[in-house]
Amino acid sequence: MQCCCKTVKKAIDTVRLLAADGVQKANSGHPGMPMGCADYAFTLWNEFLRFNPADPEWIGRDRFVLSAGHGSMLIYSLLHLFGYGLTIDDLKSFRQKGSKCPGHPEYGHTKGVEVTTGPLASGLASAVGMAIGLKQLKARIGACDCLFNQKVYVISGDGCIMEGTSHEACALAGHLKLDNLILFYDDNGITIEGETKIAFSENVAERYAAYGWNVIRINGQDVKQIRAAISLAKVTEGKPTIIIGKTVIGKGSPNKAGKEECHGAPLGADELALTKTNLGFDPNESFVVPEEVRKLCDDTIAAKKAAAAEWNAKFEEFKSKMDADTAKLFKALINKEVPADIEAQLMAAVPEKATATRSSGGTIMQKAAALVPALVGGSADLNPSTKTYLKGLGDFSVEDRAGRNVHYGIRELGMGMISNGLALTGAIPFSSTFMVFSDYMKPAIRLAALQKLHEIYVFTHDSIFVGEDGPTHQPIEQLAMFRSIPGLTTIRPAESNETAQAWAAALQADGPVVLCLTRQNLPNLDATIVKEKMAVSKGAYIVDCEEGFEVILIGTGSELHCALGAAKLLREKGVKVRVVSMPSWELFDKQDAAYKEKVLPTAVTKRVAVEAGSTFGWGKYVGSNGLVMGIDHFGESAPCELLAKEYGFTAEGVAEHTLKYLGK
């Protein structure tokens, strides 16, 4: 809603000073960006953004993403003004322990924050995923433009534009013609080290035009130009829009505006007082919201709530006219429904013959996709190798917005961040590549874990047994990386039945899950083991055991078969053995003490872990007296059978090392 220019200016300046006050009180933070972007951000929220503070998760809302997350006092000031429950006291506690206003916006921590941002461009890339997700949902339920025309608005700064993440995600957004994505580029020309020209000279407008974006240039602190630009962007079809707004960092500050001094440090008490005087506020008062500004925002809140109620009424009418299949689909998508018997149904899809787990995983996920409509995703140009293409379910594209396969191209980091956005708009996304290339995705995986997003990563070619591709393609330290990330569950199944159970566990998880699958064929375990003992959901289980066992062999993935073969050879030497499959440390750690003791009794201290990866972390399970057969060096280019023999990952090799370990 538009109102008195004088009151709007006062409101914009209020945002500037709330941000500056918050940073000053914390003696930490970034005041310059919020002060420079206040004109655009307030105009967007007050006049264009569709939201309902009484229902922050309202399905009809637009999304607002502050990709330049260091400027977090901007969004906290807006959330306070527009009724999201942040109080003045909350603003005063910026960056303090337990505050609702942490240093960077955190999804799930502060109402109204749509995505955790901080690492620059991560928010922008996740916004691309949100834009895909909204288009996809609309198409799958057959909703009309009058209802499902939500936009995703993003504010990014120079840092976001420089980061490679933005290149990957924005190129794909242009290719997919995501016209529901509107990016405001805060072009203030300043970073922490000084003017951007010391390291940045590209023509951003031409770059985005080359991506296929609609490009608008404006004075980013002229409200009339801002209104016109957003209005044009909203009606532009077939292209995402970037609004390049030339701004002054720290606007309003007499001595620090336009300088790097206000980028990442408080203005200082004296400069802040001068700024307040310059903007017509009392220099002796802090965290002030003038009465006329409060009324303006309260009126806007009332109008937003009324518009939401009107939308809801139309949506209820739309739902009442859905046929039974569409209504069932909508419910499944919104609730991310997974059948209670998902494990049994996926187990029925397991191939009987020896199969690489990437291949059996591909077969199993076809069944999973049929059972779980929310499952969508794709690979970084590797579907033929990772076996992750959902057959018959379409490709998300300009022509088919309902397609459940997303072709990311060779953009691993972009894929990971976009998947985060998909998870935030109602999907259970999967993304896939070779496990060694998960290195490119680590920032996205970390953010997924931090936000507790339900995502599935399908990483294939999971060990040195990639063979001839050599050390550049043979993952060694990646398992240790996954296991080091809090909240991330890693599962490395040993054969096809374990793979089915791993998929079931992943679909029922409450956070992100990594599935590590093989390139090489693996035999299925004995049917009795599968039926009576297998328990991937518990992280580890007893595969084979004899009375009075003196040593425990623990295997994961393909190396479980080495352990089983070694057990036979050891028994011929009179050694009594227990073999444990441990596909997931994290799932095992969640079990109660009694189950852990049952699988790994403390009285048996002779333990051997076998895994073709870094030995880092295995001491937790084998103890200080245990043996870990792993690889703490890079591999080499050679046939996988030769590497297995060379590095001891055969039944004979494991048996030989175990005998030496036991002193026999």
C-alpha positions in Angstrom: 0.0 0.0 0.0 1.2 3.5 -0.9 1.0 6.3 1.6 2.3 9.7 2.5 5.8 10.2 1.2 6.9 11.9 4.4 5.7 9.0 6.5 7.3 6.4 4.2 10.6 8.3 4.4 10.3 8.3 8.2 9.6 4.6 8.2 12.6 3.9 5.9 14.9 5.9 8.2 13.4 4.0 11.2 14.6 0.8 9.6 18.1 2.4 9.1 18.3 3.4 12.8 16.9 0.3 14.3 19.6 -1.6 12.4 22.3 0.8 13.5 21.1 0.8 17.1 21.1 -3.0 17.2 24.7 -3.3 15.9 25.8 -0.5 18.2 24.4 -2.1 21.3 25.9 -5.5 20.4 29.1 -3.8 19.5 29.2 -6.2 16.6 27.6 -6.6 13.2 27.1 -4.9 9.9 25.1 -1.6 9.9 26.0 -0.4 6.4 24.1 -2.8 4.3 20.7 -2.5 6.1 21.1 1.3 6.1 21.7 1.3 2.3 19.0 -1.2 1.5 16.3 0.1 3.8 14.5 2.0 0.9 14.1 -1.1 -1.2 13.4 -3.5 1.6 10.7 -1.3 3.3 9.0 -0.5 0.0 8.9 -4.2 -0.9 7.4 -5.3 2.5 5.0 -2.4 2.8 3.6 -2.4 -0.7 4.4 -5.6 -2.6 5.3 -8.6 -0.5 2.5 -11.0 0.2 2.7 -12.3 3.8 0.6 -12.9 6.9 2.4 -12.4 10.2 -0.3 -14.3 12.0 0.6 -17.4 9.9 4.3 -17.2 9.0 4.0 -20.6 7.1 1.0 -19.4 5.1 1.0 -21.3 1.8 -0.1 -18.2 -0.2 2.9 -16.1 0.9 5.7 -14.7 -1.2 9.2 -15.6 0.0 11.7 -13.0 1.1 15.4 -14.1 1.2 18.1 -11.9 2.7 21.0 -13.6 0.9 23.3 -10.9 2.2 22.7 -12.4 5.6 25.4 -10.3 7.4 22.9 -7.4 7.1 20.5 -9.4 9.4 19.4 -6.4 11.4 17.5 -5.4 8.2 15.2 -8.4 8.3 14.9 -8.3 12.1 13.8 -4.6 11.9 11.2 -5.5 9.3 9.9 -8.5 11.2 9.5 -6.2 14.2 7.6 -3.5 12.3 5.4 -5.9 10.5 4.1 -8.0 13.4 6.2 -11.2 13.5 6.6 -11.1 17.2 10.1 -9.6 17.5 10.0 -7.0 20.3 12.2 -4.0 20.8 13.9 -6.1 23.6 14.6 -8.8 21.0 16.2 -6.2 18.8 18.3 -5.0 21.7 19.5 -8.5 22.3 21.0 -8.8 18.7 23.8 -11.3 18.6 23.5 -12.3 22.2 23.1 -15.8 23.6 19.6 -17.1 23.3 18.5 -14.1 21.2 15.8 -14.4 18.5 18.1 -12.1 16.5 21.3 -14.2 15.9 24.2 -12.8 13.9 22.9 -14.2 10.7 19.3 -15.2 9.9 18.4 -18.8 10.9 15.5 -20.8 9.6 13.4 -22.3 12.3 14.9 -20.0 14.9 13.1 -16.7 14.0 9.6 -16.5 12.7 9.6 -15.1 9.2 13.1 -16.2 8.3 12.6 -18.4 5.2 16.2 -19.8 5.0 19.4 -19.7 6.9 21.8 -17.3 5.2 25.3 -16.3 6.0 27.7 -17.8 3.5 27.3 -15.4 0.7 25.1 -16.4 -2.3 23.8 -19.4 -0.4 20.4 -17.7 0.1 20.3 -16.6 -3.6 20.9 -20.1 -4.8 18.4 -21.6 -2.3 15.9 -19.0 -3.6 16.3 -20.5 -7.1 15.2 -23.8 -5.5 12.2 -22.1 -3.9 11.2 -20.7 -7.3 11.4 -24.1 -8.8 9.4 -25.6 -5.9 6.6 -23.1 -6.2 6.3 -23.6 -10.0 6.4 -27.3 -9.5 3.7 -27.4 -6.8 1.4 -25.1 -8.9 1.7 -27.3 -11.9 1.3 -30.6 -10.1 -2.0 -29.6 -8.5 -3.3 -27.6 -11.5 -3.6 -24.3 -9.6 -4.4 -21.1 -11.5 -2.3 -18.0 -11.7 -4.7 -16.0 -9.6 -3.8 -18.3 -6.6 -0.3 -19.6 -7.2 1.5 -16.6 -8.5 3.8 -16.3 -5.5 7.2 -14.6 -6.0 10.6 -15.2 -4.4 12.3 -11.9 -3.6 16.0 -11.8 -2.8 18.4 -9.2 -1.6 22.0 -9.8 -2.5 25.1 -7.7 -2.3 28.4 -7.6 -4.1 29.7 -10.6 -2.2 26.8 -12.8 -3.4 27.3 -11.7 -6.9 31.0 -12.5 -6.8 30.6 -16.0 -5.3 30.6 -18.8 -7.7 27.4 -20.2 -6.2 25.5 -17.3 -7.7 26.9 -18.1 -11.2 25.8 -21.8 -11.0 22.3 -21.1 -9.6 21.5 -17.9 -11.6 22.6 -19.5 -14.9 20.1 -22.4 -14.2 17.4 -19.9 -13.2 17.7 -18.1 -16.5 17.7 -21.4 -18.4 14.6 -22.5 -16.7 13.0 -19.0 -17.2 12.0 -18.7 -13.5 9.9 -15.5 -13.8 8.8 -15.9 -10.2 12.3 -14.9 -9.0 13.1 -11.3 -8.4 16.6 -10.4 -7.2 17.6 -7.0 -5.9 21.3 -6.4 -6.2 22.5 -3.9 -3.6 25.2 -2.4 -5.8 27.0 -0.3 -3.2 30.5 -1.0 -4.5 32.0 -1.7 -1.0 33.3 -4.8 0.7 35.2 -5.3 3.9 38.6 -4.5 2.2 37.4 -1.4 0.5 36.0 -0.5 -3.0 34.9 -3.6 -5.0 37.0 -2.3 -8.0 40.1 -3.8 -6.3 38.9 -7.3 -7.3 35.7 -6.9 -9.3 35.2 -5.3 -12.6 32.8 -7.4 -14.6 29.6 -5.9 -16.1 26.9 -7.6 -13.9 24.1 -6.4 -16.1 25.5 -8.0 -19.2 26.4 -11.1 -17.3 22.8 -11.6 -16.1 21.4 -10.6 -19.5 23.6 -13.5 -20.9 22.0 -15.8 -18.4 18.6 -14.9 -19.8 17.5 -12.5 -17.0 15.4 -9.4 -17.3 17.8 -6.6 -16.2 16.5 -3.3 -14.6 18.8 -0.5 -13.4 17.7 2.0 -10.8 18.7 4.3 -8.1 18.2 1.9 -5.3 17.3 4.6 -2.9 14.6 6.3 -4.9 11.2 4.9 -3.8 9.5 5.8 -7.1 12.1 4.0 -9.1 11.9 1.0 -6.7 8.1 0.8 -7.1 8.3 1.0 -10.8 11.0 -1.7 -11.0 9.2 -4.2 -8.7 5.9 -3.6 -10.6 7.6 -4.3 -13.9 9.4 -7.4 -12.5 6.2 -8.8 -11.2 4.6 -8.8 -14.6 7.6 -9.9 -16.6 7.1 -13.3 -18.1 9.6 -15.9 -19.2 12.6 -14.4 -17.3 13.8 -14.0 -13.8 14.5 -10.3 -13.0 17.5 -8.6 -11.4 17.0 -5.1 -10.2 20.5 -3.5 -10.0 20.0 -0.8 -7.4 22.9 1.7 -7.0 23.0 2.5 -3.3 25.2 4.1 -0.7 26.3 1.8 2.1 25.6 3.4 5.5 23.2 6.0 4.0 22.4 8.6 6.5 25.7 8.5 8.3 27.4 11.9 7.8 31.0 10.7 7.9 30.9 6.9 7.2 28.3 6.6 4.4 29.9 5.1 1.3 32.9 3.8 3.1 34.1 0.4 4.2 34.2 1.6 7.8 30.5 0.9 8.2 30.5 -2.4 6.4 31.3 -4.7 9.3 31.6 -2.5 12.4 29.3 -0.3 14.5 29.1 3.3 13.5 30.3 4.3 17.0 28.3 6.3 19.6 29.3 9.7 18.2 28.7 8.9 14.6 25.4 7.2 15.4 24.2 10.3 17.3 25.2 12.5 14.3 23.3 10.0 12.0 20.1 10.3 14.1 20.3 14.1 14.0 20.9 14.0 10.2 17.8 11.9 9.8 15.6 14.0 12.1 15.6 11.7 15.1 16.6 12.5 18.7 20.3 11.7 19.0 19.8 10.7 22.7 17.1 8.0 22.1 17.6 4.5 20.7 15.4 1.8 19.2 12.7 4.4 18.4 9.6 3.7 16.3 7.7 7.0 15.7 4.0 6.8 16.2 3.2 7.6 12.6 5.5 4.8 11.5 3.9 2.4 13.9 0.5 3.3 12.5 1.6 2.9 8.9 3.0 -0.6 9.6 -0.1 -1.6 11.7 -2.3 -0.5 8.8 -0.2 -2.5 6.4 -0.4 -5.6 8.7 -4.2 -5.3 8.7 -4.3 -5.1 4.9 -2.0 -8.1 4.5 -4.1 -10.2 6.9 -7.3 -9.2 5.0 -5.7 -10.1 1.7 -4.5 -13.4 3.1 -8.1 -14.2 4.4 -9.4 -13.4 0.9 -6.8 -15.7 -0.7 -7.6 -18.5 1.8 -11.3 -18.3 0.9 -10.4 -18.6 -2.8 -8.1 -21.5 -2.1 -10.7 -23.4 -0.1 -13.0 -23.0 -3.0 -10.3 -24.3 -5.3 -9.7 -27.3 -3.1 -13.4 -28.1 -2.9 -13.4 -28.5 -6.7 -10.3 -30.8 -6.7 -10.9 -34.3 -8.0 -10.1 -37.1 -5.6 -6.7 -37.9 -7.1 -5.6 -34.2 -7.0 -6.8 -33.8 -3.5 -4.8 -36.9 -2.4 -1.7 -35.6 -4.2 -2.0 -32.2 -2.6 -2.2 -33.7 0.8 0.7 -36.0 0.2 2.8 -33.1 -1.1 2.0 -30.6 1.7 2.5 -33.2 4.4 5.5 -34.9 2.7 3.7 -38.2 3.3 5.7 -41.4 3.4 3.8 -44.8 3.8 4.2 -46.4 7.2 5.2 -49.6 5.5 7.8 -48.0 3.2 10.6 -50.4 4.2 8.6 -53.5 3.3 7.5 -52.0 0.0 11.0 -51.0 -1.0 12.4 -54.4 0.1 10.0 -56.0 -2.4 11.8 -54.1 -5.2 15.3 -55.5 -4.4 17.0 -57.3 -7.4 17.9 -60.9 -6.6 21.2 -61.1 -8.5 24.5 -59.5 -7.5 24.2 -55.8 -8.3 26.1 -52.6 -7.7 24.2 -50.7 -5.0 24.0 -47.6 -7.3 22.0 -49.8 -9.7 19.8 -51.5 -7.1 19.4 -48.1 -5.5 18.2 -46.8 -8.8 15.6 -49.5 -9.0 14.5 -49.0 -5.4 14.1 -45.2 -5.8 11.7 -45.8 -8.8 9.5 -47.5 -6.3 10.1 -44.8 -3.7 9.1 -42.1 -6.1 5.8 -43.9 -6.8 5.1 -44.2 -3.1 6.3 -40.7 -2.1 5.0 -37.9 -4.4 7.2 -35.3 -2.6 10.4 -37.0 -3.8 11.9 -34.9 -6.5 15.4 -34.1 -7.7 18.3 -34.9 -10.0 22.0 -35.2 -10.5 24.8 -33.0 -11.7 24.8 -34.4 -15.2 25.3 -38.0 -14.0 22.0 -39.8 -14.1 23.3 -42.5 -16.4 26.0 -43.3 -13.8 24.2 -42.6 -10.5 21.0 -44.2 -11.8 18.9 -41.5 -10.2 16.5 -40.6 -13.1 12.9 -41.0 -12.1 11.4 -42.8 -15.1 8.2 -41.5 -16.6 7.9 -38.6 -14.2 9.0 -35.8 -16.5 11.8 -33.2 -16.6 11.2 -29.9 -14.9 11.4 -27.4 -17.7 9.7 -24.4 -19.3 7.5 -26.9 -21.1 6.8 -29.2 -18.1 6.6 -27.4 -14.8 5.3 -30.6 -13.1 8.3 -32.7 -14.0 10.0 -34.3 -11.0 13.4 -34.6 -12.5 15.6 -31.5 -12.3 18.6 -31.4 -14.6 21.2 -29.3 -12.8 24.0 -29.6 -15.3 27.5 -29.8 -14.0 26.8 -27.5 -11.1 27.3 -29.5 -7.8 27.3 -26.6 -5.4 24.4 -24.9 -7.1 22.5 -28.2 -7.0 23.1 -28.6 -3.3 21.9 -25.1 -2.5 18.9 -25.3 -4.9 17.9 -28.6 -3.2 17.9 -26.7 0.1 15.4 -24.3 -1.4 13.3 -27.2 -2.7 13.2 -28.7 0.8 12.0 -25.3 2.1 9.1 -25.3 -0.3 7.6 -28.7 0.5 9.6 -31.3 -1.4 11.8 -34.1 -0.2 14.6 -33.4 -2.7 17.4 -35.7 -3.7 20.6 -34.7 -5.4 23.3 -36.9 -6.8 26.9 -37.1 -8.0 30.0 -39.2 -7.6 31.0 -39.3 -3.9 34.3 -37.6 -4.5 32.5 -34.6 -5.9 30.6 -34.1 -2.7 33.5 -31.9 -1.9 31.9 -29.3 -4.1 28.6 -29.6 -2.1 29.9 -29.5 1.4 28.7 -25.9 2.1 25.2 -26.8 1.0 25.2 -30.1 3.0 26.3 -28.2 6.1 23.5 -25.7 5.7 21.0 -28.5 5.2 22.1 -30.1 8.4 22.0 -26.7 10.2 18.4 -26.2 9.1 17.4 -29.8 9.7 16.1 -30.1 6.1 14.8 -33.4 4.9 17.0 -34.1 1.9 18.7 -37.2 0.5 22.1 -37.2 -1.1 22.8 -40.1 -3.4 26.6 -40.4 -3.8 27.9 -43.2 -5.9 31.3 -44.6 -6.8 31.9 -44.6 -3.1 35.5 -45.9 -2.7 38.8 -46.7 -4.4 37.0 -49.4 -6.3 36.2 -46.8 -8.9 39.5 -48.2 -10.1 41.0 -46.9 -13.3 39.7 -43.3 -12.8 42.4 -42.9 -10.3 42.9 -40.9 -7.1 41.1 -37.8 -8.4 37.9 -39.8 -8.5 38.4 -42.2 -5.6 36.9 -40.9 -2.4 39.1 -41.4 0.7 38.3 -38.7 3.2 34.6 -38.0 2.2 33.0 -40.4 4.7 34.9 -38.8 7.5 33.7 -35.4 6.2 30.1 -36.5 6.3 30.3 -38.1 9.7 31.9 -34.9 11.1 28.8 -32.8 10.2 26.3 -32.5 13.1 22.8 -33.6 12.2 23.8 -35.4 9.0 23.1 -39.1 8.8 25.4 -41.2 6.6 24.4 -44.6 5.4 26.8 -46.9 3.5 24.8 -50.1 2.6 26.6 -53.4 1.9 24.2 -54.8 -0.7 20.8 -54.3 -2.3 18.6 -55.2 0.7 20.5 -52.9 2.9 20.1 -50.3 0.2 16.4 -50.7 0.3 16.4 -50.3 4.1 18.7 -47.3 3.7 16.3 -45.6 1.4 13.4 -46.3 3.8 15.4 -44.8 6.6 16.3 -41.8 4.5 12.7 -41.2 3.5 11.6 -41.3 7.2 14.4 -39.2 8.5 14.0 -35.9 10.3 17.1 -34.3 8.6 19.5 -34.7 5.7 20.8 -38.2 4.8 23.7 -39.3 2.7 23.5 -42.6 0.8 26.9 -44.0 -0.2 26.6 -46.5 -3.1 29.0 -48.6 -5.0 30.0 -48.8 -8.6 31.0 -52.5 -8.4 28.6 -55.4 -8.1 27.9 -56.9 -4.7 26.2 -60.1 -3.8 23.1 -60.1 -1.7 23.4 -61.4 1.9 21.8 -64.7 2.7 18.0 -64.6 2.8 18.0 -65.7 6.5 20.2 -62.8 7.4 17.9 -60.4 5.5 14.7 -61.7 7.0 15.8 -62.3 10.6 18.8 -60.0 11.3 19.0 -57.0 9.0 18.4 -53.7 10.7 19.9 -50.8 8.8 17.6 -48.4 10.7 19.5 -49.2 13.9 22.8 -48.4 12.3 24.5 -51.7 13.0 23.5 -55.3 13.5 25.0 -58.8 14.0 25.4 -60.5 10.6 27.2 -63.7 11.7 28.3 -64.9 15.1 29.5 -68.0 17.0 29.5 -68.8 20.7 32.5 -67.5 22.6 33.7 -65.1 19.9 37.0 -63.4 20.7 37.1 -60.8 18.0 34.5 -58.6 16.2 34.9 -57.7 12.6 33.0 -54.6 11.6 32.3 -53.9 8.0 30.6 -51.2 6.0 29.5 -51.1 2.4 31.4 -53.4 0.1 33.9 -54.2 2.8 31.3 -56.1 4.8 31.8 -59.0 2.3 35.5 -58.9 3.0 34.8 -59.3 6.7 32.4 -62.2 6.1 34.9 -64.0 3.9 37.7 -63.3 6.4 35.5 -64.8 9.2 35.3 -68.1 7.3 39.1 -68.2 7.0 39.7 -67.3 10.6 37.4 -70.0 11.8 39.5 -72.5 9.8 42.4 -71.2 12.0 40.4 -71.8 15.2 39.4 -68.1 15.7 35.9 -67.5 16.9 34.4 -64.5 15.2 31.4 -62.1 15.2 30.7 -60.1 12.1 28.8 -56.8 12.4 27.5 -54.7 9.6 27.6 -51.0 10.5 26.1 -49.0 7.6 25.5 -45.9 9.8 27.4 -44.5 12.8 24.7 -41.9 13.4 21.8 -44.4 13.5 23.8 -46.7 15.7 24.6 -43.8 18.1 20.9 -43.1 18.5 20.2 -46.6 19.9 19.8 -47.3 23.6 22.7 -48.6 25.6 21.3 -52.1 25.8 21.2 -52.5 22.0 24.7 -51.1 21.6 26.0 -53.5 24.2 24.3 -56.4 22.4 26.0 -55.6 19.1 29.4 -54.5 20.5 29.8 -55.9 24.0 32.3 -54.0 26.0 33.8 -57.3 27.3 35.1 -58.0 23.8 37.9 -55.5 23.2 39.4 -57.2 20.2 37.7 -55.4 17.3 38.6 -54.9 13.6 36.9 -52.2 11.5 37.1 -52.7 7.7 36.3 -49.7 5.4 38.0 -48.5 2.2 38.3 -44.9 3.5 40.0 -42.8 6.1 40.4 -44.4 9.4 39.5 -41.1 11.1 36.9 -41.6 13.8 36.8 -45.4 13.9 38.5 -45.4 17.3 35.1 -44.7 18.9 33.9 -48.1 17.9 37.0 -50.3 18.0 38.5 -48.7 21.1 42.1 -47.9 21.9 43.1 -51.6 21.4 41.3 -52.0 18.1 42.5 -52.3 14.6 41.2 -50.2 11.7 41.8 -51.4 8.2 41.3 -48.3 6.0 43.1 -46.0 3.7 44.9 -42.9 5.0 46.5 -42.1 1.6 45.2 -41.4 -1.9 44.6 -44.3 -4.2 45.9 -44.8 -7.7 44.7 -45.6 -11.2 44.4 -49.4 -11.6 41.7 -52.1 -11.9 39.6 -52.3 -8.7 40.5 -56.0 -8.2 44.2 -55.2 -8.2 43.6 -52.3 -5.7 41.6 -54.5 -3.4 44.4 -57.0 -3.3 47.1 -54.4 -3.0 45.4 -52.6 -0.1 44.2 -55.7 1.7 40.5 -55.4 1.1 39.9 -59.1 0.4 38.9 -61.9 2.6 42.5 -63.1 2.7 43.8 -59.7 3.4 41.4 -59.0 6.3 42.1 -62.5 7.7 45.9 -62.0 7.5 45.8 -58.6 9.3 43.4 -59.9 11.9 45.6 -62.9 12.7 48.6 -60.6 13.1 46.5 -58.3 15.3 45.5 -61.2 17.5 49.1 -62.4 17.6 48.4 -65.7 15.9 
